[in-house]
Amino acid sequence: MSKIYTANDLIRFIYQETNTADSANIQQLITEQPECAEAFDSLSDIVSMLDEVSLNASPTSIAIIMEQAHKSAAECI
């Protein structure tokens, strides 16, 4: 049975926090499924934006960004 990957798994993959097997499986999904590739690209952009956000960003701003990230990734899964 194949593992089902979530938005959190894609985010962990972006931050290189997945194990070798999961990384290979996620990379294969991104390569083979255009909707997963789009979700990955969207999440990568969002993670980049989050990395640039000041530590004093409002909780509302961060919540909006995270909500969008989860919505984008949900389309893949």
Buried (B, 14 or more C-beta within 10 A) or exposed (E): EEEEBBBEBBBBBBEEEBEEEBBEBBEEBBEEEEEBBBBBEBBBEBBEEBEEEEEEEEEEEEEEBBEBBBEBBEEBB
